[in-house]
Amino acid sequence: MRILPNQAHELPPQVVFAVAKKLGPPTVRNRIKRRLREALFTVLKSAQPPMVGVDMALVPRREVADCDFGQLCRELESLLRQKK
């Protein structure tokens, strides 16, 4: 995960999911993106203070497609805490 400040300091975060073709066929890659999007939305919704004025780039691994959703949320939350 990469987090960088952006020019619009009051806007919500912009997020890019870089899911490589080597992670699997399109159905698997789409599932990874959907799961990451929902997990990140869940984590950012409860973030205190709210994250604003940043851009994020996430490069997932294949395990994201099959891991427990709660664990995925905890991992993202931990990464966000480290990057602040």
Order of alpha helices (4+ residues) and beta strands (2+ residues): beta-beta-alpha-beta-alpha
